[in-house]
Amino acid sequence: MTNQAESLALQQVGEDVMIWPLAKIITPEVISIGDSVIIDDFVFIMGGERTIIGSFVHIGAFTSIAGGGEFIMEDFSGLSGGVRIYTGNEDYAGGCLTNPTVPFPYRVASRSFVHIHKHAIVGANSVILPGVVIGEGVAIGANSLVKKDCEPWTTYFGSPAKPIGARPKEKMLELEAQLRKDLYDPYGKYIPKSDRREPIN
């Protein structure tokens, strides 16, 4: 097994990053990855204008991120298996021809963004459309279609996704603070697994 993080020419890559060998990453030179990240086999990532994946992030198998726009995924966020994220789109109104085989000016693709804030999690087989901001602490239920921004610390579900409840902000932020105290040095630098002291029992 080869960890692709060691061989890809990523713009930036942190410590303890595992990119499984059957993941496919296009334009790695525009992709930055933080510390303690796992990208599973069969993930497809096409870096657009800018792609930033934070620290303590997991991207599940069979997930794809495409569209040519900006993608930002902040710390402690996660994508379950089979998630589809689109940062760009076609003109469905018939004003031009569509699909990547057609050159400009016959095809005019729209480039946008998707921004996933800290502690957000997206359930299996959900679809996130361009121009969406998923707020801090949001949970998206499986098989949901997200067309609009999601308010922080709220659970969404459905097609289209609608708010169905709240998430426990205080507890999660408390756990994050403890983790940062344990896994970062006094200067805010992440301590790799290989450099950590074993806990004393």
C-alpha positions in Angstrom: 0.0 0.0 0.0 1.3 3.4 -1.0 0.2 6.6 0.7 -0.5 9.0 -2.2 0.2 12.0 0.0 3.9 11.2 -0.3 3.9 11.2 -4.1 1.3 13.8 -5.2 2.6 17.3 -5.9 0.1 19.0 -3.6 0.3 22.7 -3.0 0.6 22.0 0.7 0.2 18.9 2.9 0.4 18.5 6.7 1.4 15.7 9.0 -0.4 12.3 9.4 -2.2 12.6 6.1 -3.4 9.3 4.5 -4.6 9.3 0.9 -5.5 5.8 -0.1 -4.0 4.5 -3.3 -7.2 4.2 -5.3 -8.3 7.8 -4.6 -8.0 10.0 -7.7 -6.9 13.6 -7.4 -6.8 16.0 -10.4 -4.7 19.2 -10.3 -3.1 18.6 -7.0 -1.0 21.7 -7.3 -4.0 23.8 -6.3 -5.0 21.6 -3.3 -3.9 22.3 0.3 -4.4 19.7 3.0 -4.0 20.2 6.7 -3.0 17.7 9.4 -4.5 14.3 10.4 -6.6 13.8 7.2 -7.9 10.6 5.7 -9.1 10.4 2.0 -10.5 7.0 1.3 -10.1 4.8 -1.8 -12.4 5.7 -4.7 -12.7 9.4 -3.8 -12.5 11.7 -6.7 -11.3 15.3 -6.2 -10.9 17.8 -9.1 -9.2 20.9 -7.7 -10.7 24.1 -9.0 -9.7 27.7 -8.5 -8.7 26.9 -4.9 -9.2 23.7 -2.8 -8.5 23.8 0.9 -9.0 20.8 3.1 -8.4 21.5 6.8 -7.2 19.3 9.7 -8.9 16.3 11.2 -11.0 15.8 8.1 -12.3 12.5 6.6 -13.6 12.1 3.1 -15.4 8.8 2.7 -15.2 6.3 -0.2 -17.0 7.0 -3.5 -17.3 10.7 -2.7 -16.6 13.2 -5.6 -15.8 16.9 -5.5 -15.9 18.5 -9.0 -17.0 21.5 -10.9 -13.9 23.6 -11.3 -14.9 26.2 -8.6 -13.5 26.9 -5.1 -13.9 24.2 -2.4 -13.1 24.8 1.3 -13.6 22.2 4.0 -12.6 23.4 7.5 -11.2 21.5 10.4 -13.2 18.6 12.1 -15.6 18.3 9.1 -16.4 15.1 7.3 -18.0 13.7 4.2 -19.6 10.2 4.3 -19.5 7.7 1.5 -21.0 8.6 -1.8 -21.3 12.4 -1.3 -21.4 14.5 -4.4 -20.2 18.1 -4.2 -20.5 20.4 -7.2 -18.6 23.7 -7.2 -19.7 24.6 -10.8 -22.6 24.0 -13.1 -24.0 24.1 -16.6 -26.5 26.4 -18.2 -29.7 24.3 -18.0 -31.9 27.0 -19.5 -30.7 26.3 -23.0 -28.6 29.5 -23.5 -25.6 27.5 -24.7 -24.4 23.9 -25.3 -23.5 21.8 -22.3 -20.9 19.2 -21.1 -17.1 19.4 -21.0 -16.6 18.1 -24.6 -18.0 21.5 -25.9 -15.5 24.4 -26.2 -16.1 28.0 -25.3 -18.0 30.1 -26.5 -20.5 27.3 -27.4 -20.4 26.1 -23.8 -20.3 28.7 -20.9 -19.9 26.8 -17.6 -20.6 28.6 -14.4 -17.8 28.3 -11.7 -18.9 28.9 -8.1 -17.9 27.5 -4.7 -18.9 25.2 -1.8 -17.7 26.1 1.8 -18.1 23.6 4.6 -17.4 25.1 8.0 -15.9 23.4 11.1 -17.6 20.4 12.7 -20.0 20.0 9.8 -20.8 16.4 8.6 -22.5 15.4 5.4 -24.3 12.1 5.4 -23.9 9.3 2.8 -25.1 9.9 -0.8 -26.0 13.5 -0.2 -25.6 16.1 -3.0 -24.3 19.7 -2.4 -25.0 22.1 -5.2 -22.8 25.1 -6.2 -22.9 28.3 -4.1 -23.7 26.7 -0.8 -22.2 27.5 2.6 -22.7 24.8 5.2 -22.4 26.5 8.6 -20.3 25.5 11.6 -21.6 22.3 13.3 -24.2 21.5 10.6 -25.2 17.8 10.1 -26.7 16.8 6.8 -28.7 13.6 6.9 -28.1 10.8 4.3 -29.6 11.2 0.8 -30.2 14.9 1.2 -30.1 17.5 -1.6 -28.5 20.8 -0.3 -29.4 23.7 -2.6 -29.2 26.6 -0.1 -27.0 27.8 2.8 -27.3 25.9 6.1 -27.4 27.7 9.4 -24.8 26.8 12.0 -25.3 24.0 14.6 -28.5 22.7 12.8 -29.4 19.3 11.5 -30.8 19.2 7.9 -32.5 16.4 6.0 -34.5 15.8 2.9 -34.7 16.7 -0.8 -34.4 19.6 -0.7 -32.8 19.7 2.7 -34.7 21.4 5.5 -33.8 22.1 9.1 -35.1 19.4 11.6 -33.3 20.1 14.8 -30.3 21.5 16.7 -26.8 20.1 17.5 -24.8 20.5 20.8 -22.4 23.4 20.1 -20.9 23.8 23.6 -19.9 20.1 24.0 -18.3 19.9 20.6 -16.3 23.1 21.0 -15.2 21.9 24.5 -13.9 18.7 23.0 -12.1 20.6 20.2 -10.4 22.8 22.8 -9.2 19.8 24.8 -7.9 18.1 21.6 -6.0 21.2 20.6 -4.5 21.3 24.1 -3.4 17.7 23.9 -2.2 17.5 20.2 -0.7 20.9 19.6 2.4 22.5 21.1 2.4 25.8 23.0 3.0 27.6 19.7 -0.1 26.1 18.0 1.9 23.6 15.9 0.3 20.1 15.4 2.3 17.3 17.1 2.6 14.3 14.7 1.6 10.9 16.0 5.3 9.8 15.8 6.4 12.6 18.2 3.7 12.2 20.9 4.4 10.8 24.3 2.4 7.7 25.2 -0.2 8.6 27.9 0.7 7.5 31.4 -1.9 5.1 33.0 
